[in-house]
Amino acid sequence: MSFSIAMTSPAPEIPAAPATPAAADIPQKLAVRVFGVGGAGCAALAQLAADDFGPPCLFALNTDSRDLDQSAIPQKLLLGAKRLRGLGAGADPDEGRAAAEDDVEQLRALCKDASIVFILAGLGAGTGTGAAPVLAQAAKEAGALVLAVVTLPFEFEGARRQRQAQLGLHQLKSAADAVICLPNQKLFKTLDGKTSLWEGFQISNRLVAEGVRGVWRPLSRPGLINIDFANLCAATRGRHAESCFATAEAAGDQRATQIVEQLLAHPLLEGGKTLAESDTVLLSLVGGPDLTLAEVDRLMAQVNRHCEKAQVIMGAAIDDALAGRLSVTIIASRHQRESGVGLEMSATRSSAPPALSEFIDPTITERPPSRFVAPAPDLTAEKKEQLLARQGGRSRKKISRLQRELPLEIVSKGRFEKSEPTLRHGEDLDVPTYIRRGVALN
């Protein structure tokens, strides 16, 4: 197969990650690929490229040829060219998924021999929501560690996008090793009322780029305390974790204390609640030559106090450019342990309207039995004999044994074929009650 017509050049050979002074000292070089999927993903990828990210290969994937042509990323792939003809997925995740599945062989080729694959996407629309899980699965089959950094839509983007984003997040978590999730709605806690719409999305793109850099920096830079690829694999591979991250920087004599205060005030860490619920915390600390041992001890004591149940993986490095300053990136992961049914219920419940969610008690796992017991009918012996005679002399016990399921033909649901089932505590409410409860109809 060859790449689609949207590529600005012939099908590129996947270049090996060029060596840099920082990466040259690493015993085993890492082949890193970063993919921007969909409009939001490609915008975040452009932000990463503008920040001079460094050696990893960058690829822009989209179903919209016009948006792809405007991207400054040299290596591009138009997904589903024959199916969608470059017109986009129309905010339909099914179309985005089908487009990615049409070109899954090209996706596997791009992921071949990669050590780490980063996937940047915005969930809620069509291409990013549908294609990102397909790319994640292809990267996993190629043997790479798959880390996704995604954004969730603002509330003003509508309930449908919120539901599609939650379902897409569930599918992506099932395929990727870890997903760093950035709800755009939480940006309101850090922005003032005069922030423009364009600036808001730019801030979101910068946060996505910071998430990728926060993972890549300790792996590519030798430090006093190294975080190597094996540490990252142990913390994420096969765990299907949902992660969040935060960065903070401070200067002066009280910089260690200020760093902790900034982290706890970060909207994505929810006042430290996320740290308390995390299973694994990866912390990268970079300071100037004047960084003292006492400052590191004071900072880590505060962090460990807020994540007592988590495995803390720490990295520390010295950078001459940060003289007098201290920079910290923290990534907290919470591994999913629920079954598939539980995850489906969780996605359905989280996508429910707020007014309905308030009445759903997550602690209820089983529907309580009815307290009403109907009284037995007051029948005389003569009436019982008359009733049995009308029924042909058969007892109720015999009737129940003769009952069989009717061989009814299962027909299509028509326009409701793709509708989501109405789930309530593991039961599909679209199925009649007497069938769900196994009630025999005599």
ZIQUITA-V290846 format. One record per backbone hydrogen bond with DSSP energy under -0.5 kcal/mol. CO is the residue of the C=O (numbers start at 1). NH is the residue of the N-H. If there is no record, write none. Layout:
# ZIQUITA-V290846
CO/NH  CO/NH
This chain:
# ZIQUITA-V290846
4/7  13/15  20/24  22/25  23/26  27/29  30/32  31/115  31/116  32/57  33/118  34/59  35/37  35/120  36/38  36/61  37/41  37/122  38/42  39/43  40/44  41/45  42/46  43/47  44/48  45/49  46/50  47/51  48/53  49/52  57/34  59/36  59/61  60/77  61/38  62/79  63/65  63/88  64/68  65/69  66/70  68/71  74/76  75/60  77/62  77/79  78/81  80/84  80/85  81/85  84/87  86/65  86/66  89/92  91/93  92/95  92/96  93/97  94/98  95/99  96/100  97/101  98/102  99/80  99/103  101/104  103/107  104/108  105/109  106/110  107/111  108/112  109/112  111/114  115/145  116/33  117/147  118/35  119/149  120/37  121/123  121/151  126/130  127/131  127/132  128/132  130/134  131/135  132/136  133/137  134/138  135/139  136/140  137/141  138/142  139/144  140/143  144/146  145/117  145/147  146/177  146/178  147/119  148/180  149/121  150/182  151/123  152/184  154/157  155/158  158/162  159/163  160/164  161/165  162/166  163/167  164/168  165/169  166/170  167/171  168/172  169/173  170/174  171/175  172/175  172/176  177/241  178/148  179/181  179/243  180/150  181/183  182/152  182/184  183/186  184/187  185/188  186/189  187/190  187/191  192/195  196/200  197/201  198/202  199/203  200/204  201/205  202/206  203/207  204/208  205/209  206/210  207/211  208/212  209/213  210/214  211/215  212/215  212/216  213/217  214/218  215/219  216/220  217/221  218/227  220/222  225/316  226/228  228/232  229/233  230/234  231/235  232/236  233/237  236/239  236/240  239/336  240/336  241/179  241/243  242/334  243/181  244/332  246/330  248/328  250/326  252/255  254/258  255/259  256/260  257/261  258/262  259/263  260/264  261/265  262/266  263/266  266/269  266/270  266/271  267/270  269/272  269/274  270/273  272/276  273/277  274/278  275/278  279/311  280/333  281/283  281/313  282/331  283/285  283/315  284/329  285/317  286/327  287/319  288/291  292/296  293/297  294/298  295/299  296/300  297/301  298/302  299/303  300/304  301/305  302/306  303/306  303/307  307/310  310/312  311/281  311/313  312/314  313/283  315/285  316/224  316/225  317/287  319/322  320/323  322/288  322/325  324/252  325/288  326/250  327/286  328/248  329/284  330/246  331/282  332/244  333/279  333/280  333/335  334/242  339/343  340/344  341/345  342/346  343/347  344/348  345/349  346/350  347/351  349/352  353/356  353/357  354/358  356/359  357/360  359/361  360/362  361/364  363/365  372/374  377/379  380/384  381/385  382/386  383/387  384/388  385/389  386/390  387/391  388/393  389/392  391/394  395/399  396/400  397/401  398/402  399/403  406/408  409/411  413/416  414/417  416/419  421/423  422/429  424/427  427/424  427/429  428/431  432/435  432/436  433/437  434/439  435/438  440/442
